[in-house]
């Protein structure tokens, strides 16, 4: 099979690394890819949202299956674009159509969906410039902290959690009236704060049946001890120790099954990954959010734990034969530590040379924000390299990741040295 992966981050490198191992694979292309994906297949320098360029590539290379990594092309309707084109319509796209991608593309849609289909979630209300004053009153009805979410995509930065009511009101106004997050915050969802411990559960579905993938926990804050600004993710652990069989059974019965059934009731033919962000409150799961793709850096710990052929699973999704497949998991723990540019998630520099990657022997270095120039690997983003390791304990796995991260060098190197520490007591 000839396969095309769309995207350029650590998630896409993890997919490329795994698919490159498939006996079914003939040629692998990644658009646009990064310095790491170049070692798994052929990078093609086109944007994942340039649908016409993607079409030309698919036609030219005889692509048999397309795996969409990031949310942006899905929300913009790349799957619909394929279905509407006579040349492309029979090529499976792994990722939902525009209607299914609204689970992530619109926080308001996703909250309405949860309430309608009985999926446990926080109490909420949505506001825009027509009812801003009502938004202030709704905030007054809640106990702090206050959760404000931009309705649309805001590159992972559209969620604010605030403790002061006056600050919450000011931020609500900034989001709606002053377009703090652009068009994404023209509408804002205000939620009741959920207490507990966060984790993520991943589902692969062909629209009829589904497979539950391993659970993971990621670390969003830039600073150790979960302090400082939110990021795209500073590390992850899989499986999550407190997500035992009994808890995951509750997740499946109370959340996964109603979600899949709800999509079918709505007439949404969803083929791809569903990322379910959860809160575990004393053993009871509630949904914080849906994403219409795999998470990053969670992919870098979930996908390596799948021992079976991932391409076989994806092919089954395209044919709606997922129920006829099975997969085997590595029982070991996987951890990843995200190495980032100094200054991230605020201002940071690009173009610094990365060295020492050839010294990494007991971990997998998944590239995220890197690019290849000649024989050099250069920094090309905020989150640079996810260092993934296996171990029989979190301590063993994360120590390997830290040791490998020490061997990789670039100007203003930074990574969190406490990934997994909170879970070790479990």
N, C-alpha and C positions, 0 to 999 in steps of 0.2 A: 504493500500500500504506500502511496505517496501522501504524506500528511503535512498540513500547514498549521502552525501554532501562531496565533496573533497575540502580540504583547512584547514587553521588553524588560520585565522585572524578575525578581527572584522566583516568583510563582511559575513564570514561563520557563525559566531555566530548570526548575524541578520537574516540570512536565516533560521538557525536552530530554533531560537526563534519563527519565524513566522510559519514555517512548522509544528512545534510541536503543534500548535493550530488547525491544520486541522482535520476535522472529518474523512477525508479519510485516515489518517495516521495510520498504525499499529505499525511499528518499524522505528526508525530513527538512522542512523549511520553517524558518522563524522570522516573522516580520513585525517590528524591525529587529528584535533580538538584542543581544548584548555580547560582551567579550566572552562570557561563559557559554552561551548557547551556540556560539561559533564552533565549539568543540563537539557539539552533539549533532549538528546538521549544518545547513547553509543559511546564513542570515541574509535577508533581503531588505534593503533600506526603503521601506514604504510604511506609511502610517497605518495603524490598525483601524482608523476611522476613514481612510480614503478608500471607499468601497469600490470605486471604479478600478483603482490600481490593484486592489485585492482580486477583483474579477479577472483582470488580465493575467495576474500571476497564477491563479487557479487554472485558467485555460491553458496557459503556456506550459505549466509543469505537470499537467494531468493529475491534479490533486484529487484524492479519493475521500478525504475527511478533513474538516476544519475544526480545530479546537480554539475557542475564544477565551483568552485569559482574563482581561480586564472587563470592567462593567461598561465603560463608555461606549464601545461599539455595539454592545447588546442593547443598551437603553436607546441608542440612536437607530436601532433596527437592522443590524447586519443580517440576522437570520431571515427577516422578512424580505430583505433585498435579494437574498439567494432564491427564496421561494417564488419571487415575482419574475425571475429571469429564466428564460428557456434554457440557457446554457448551464446555469448553476442549480436549478431547482431539485435535481436528484442527488446532489452532493450533501451528505449529512453535515450539519453544523451542530457542534456540541456547545450549547448555550441557548437560553430561551429566546423566543420572539419578543417583540416590543411589549406585548401585553403582559407576558410573564416577568420581563425585566423591570416592570413597574414595582415589583416587590421591593426593589432597591431604589429605583429611579424616583419614586414618590413615597416619602414617609407617611403622608396622609393616606394614600392608597393602601399601603401595607398595614397601617393600623385599622383602617376600615375592614380590610380582609380578615385580620385576626379576630376582631370583634364579631364579624358576621359568621365566621366558621368555628367559633368557640375555642380559639387558641388562647391560652392564658397569657395576658400581657398587662402592662400598666394602664391605669386610667389616663385619658388624654383628651385634648381638644385642639382644633386647628384654627389659626387666625391669619388674616391678611390685612391690608390697609383699610378694608371696609369695616373691620370690627376690632381694631387695635385696642380700644378702650375696654372691650370685653376680655381681651387677653390679659390686661392688667388685673382685672377682677378675678380671673381664673387663677392667676398666680397667687393672689391673696388667699384663695381657698385651699392652697397646698401648703404642706410643711416643707421647709428646706431639707436638702438641697433641691434646687429647681433645674429641670432638664429642658433645654430648648434645642430643637432640631430643625435645621433648614429642610424644607420639604424635598428639594431636588439634590442632585449630585454636587458636592462641594469639595471633591478631592480628599475626603476623609476628615475635613476640618469643620464641618457644619454642625457639630454637636457641642453645646456649651453646658457645663454643670456648675451652677453658681449657688453660693450659700446666702447671699444677701438679697433681700427682696427688691431693694432700690436698684441694685446692680442688674438684677434679672429684668426689671422693667426697662432699664436703659438699653440693655442688650437686645431685648425684644424689639424696641423701636429702631435700634441700629440695623438689625437684621431686615426688618420689613420696610421701614421708611427710607433708610439710608443705604439699602442694598449692600450690607456688610459682606455677604457672600454672593453678590450679584443676583441674577435671576433665580438662583437656587433658593434664596430666602425670601422671595416674594410672598411665600406662604410659610408659616412656622408651626410646627407641632410642639405643644407644651405637654410634658408627661409628668406623671407622678414618679418620684424616684424609687427604683427597686433596690431593696437591700439584699445582700448575700454575696456570693462569690461568682464571678463571671467565668464562662467557658463557651466553647463553640462546638457545635455538632454539624457534620457535613453529610449531605444526602446526594446521591447520584440517582437521577430518575429518567426514565424514557417516556414519561407521560402516563404510563399505566402502572408499572411496578417501580420499585426503588431498592437501593442498597444503602445501608447505613455505613458510612466510613468512620475511621477512628475520631475520637474526640480530641480536642486540643485547647490549650489556654495560651493566650498571647499577652504581651506586656506592652501597653500603649504609651506610658509616660517616658519622657526622655531621661529622667533622673532615677537613681537607685532608690529603692523604697517606694516606688510608684509616686515620684514627685516631679514637679515641673510640667512642661507643656506636653500636650498630646502629640503623638507621632503616628506614622503609618504602621508601627509595630517594631519593638526593639528585641523581640525574641519570642520563642514559643516552646511548649512542652506537649508531647503526646505519648501515651494516653494521659488523661487527667486523673490523678489518684482518687479523688472523691467522687468521680463519675463511675460508680460501680455498676454492676449488672442491674440491680434493682432501680437505681436512678435512671439509667439509660432506657430501661423498659418504660418508665413513666414518661420520659421524653418521647419515645416512639408512640405510645398510646395517646398521650395528651396533646402532642405537638406535631410530630411527623405525619401520622396518619390523617389527622384533620386538615393539615396543610395540603397534602396530596389530593385528598378528597375534595377540598375547597377549590383547588385549581381545576379539577375535572368538572365540578358543578358550574364554575364560571366559564367553562368552555375554553380554558387556556391549555393548549398543548405544549407542555413544558418539558423540554429535553435538555438536560444538563445538570449542573451542580446547584444545590441550594445550601447556602451558608446560613445557619441558624445561630445567632448570638443569643445566649441564654444567661439567666441569673438563677443560681441555685440558692434558694432561701429555705434553709433547714430541710433539705431533701425535696422541696417542691420547685419544679422548673417553670419559669416564665420567659417569654420571648422579649428580648430587647430590640432586636432588629433582624430582618432578613437581608441577605445579599444574594445576587443572582449569579454568583461565581464563587470560586474558591478564595479563601482569605490569603493574605500575604503578611506575615511570614508563616502562617499555619500550614500552607501547602508544603513548605520545606521540611515539616516534620510528619505530615500525614501521608504524602505520596511515597516517601522512602520506606514507610512501614508496610506498603502493599507489596507483597512478594510475587503476586501473580502478574500476568501480562496486562498492563493498563490499556493498551491499544485494543485488546479483545473486548474489554468492558465498554470502551467508547464506541466500538463498532456495533456492539449489541444495543447501545442507546440509540444509535442512528436507525437501526432496524426494528426498534421496539421489541427486542428479545432479551431484555436485561434479566427477566425472570428465569431464563435458561442458563444463566452464568453464575459462577461463584468466584470468590477470591480468598486468598490466604494472607494473613497478616503476620508480620514479624512481632513476636511477643515482647521484644526488648523496648525500652524507652528511647524515644528520639527527642533531642533538644536542639534548638538552633539559637545562636547568638548573632544579632544583627550589628554589623560594623557600619558606622555612619560617618559622614563628613563632619568635621568640627564646625559648630555653629548651628547644625541641623537641630530642630525643624525651622529655625529662622534662617538668616542669611548664611550662606556657605559658599566656598569656592569649588570650582570644577577644574579638571585638567591636571591633577596631581598624579604622578606615577605610583602604581601599586606594585609592590615587590613581595617576594616571599611565598607566593602562592604555590610554587613548586616544592616548598618545604612541608606543605600540609599533607600528611600521610594517613592520619587516623580519623579524619573528618571529611565531609564533602563541602566544598566552598561553592555555594550557589551565588552567582553574580546577580546583582540587581541594577544599581546605577553605575555601570561601567561601560567603557567602549574600548575597542581595539584600534590602535594606531601603529601599523607596522608590527614590530615585535613587542611593543609596550601595551600594558593595560593601564588605562587612565580613569580617574574618577569622573563620573558624568551625572551625578545626582546626589541626593541626600542620604538615602539608604544604599549602601554600596555592596556589601557581601554578607550573606547569611551562612554562618558556619554551623553545619549540622553534624551531629555525632550520635552514635548509639551507645547504650549502656544497660546493665541490668538494674541500675538504680539511677535516679535523676542526678545524684552527685557524680557518679561515674561518667555519665553522658556529658553533663555540663562541664566537668573538668577537662574532658577532651576538647570540647568546643573552645574553652578559654585558652587552653594550651596552644591550639591551632591558631586562634586569633592573635596570640602574641607573636607568631611567626610571620604574620602578614603586616606589612608596614606601608604607610603613606603619611603625608603631612597632616597633622591635627587629627590623628586617629582617636576614635572614641567608640566604646561599647559599654553596655551595662554589665557589671560583674555580679549581679544578684539574680540573674534569670533562674527560675525554678526554686529559689531559696524558700519562698513562702509555702511551697508544696512538699518540701522534704519531710516535714513533720507528719505528713500523711503516708 
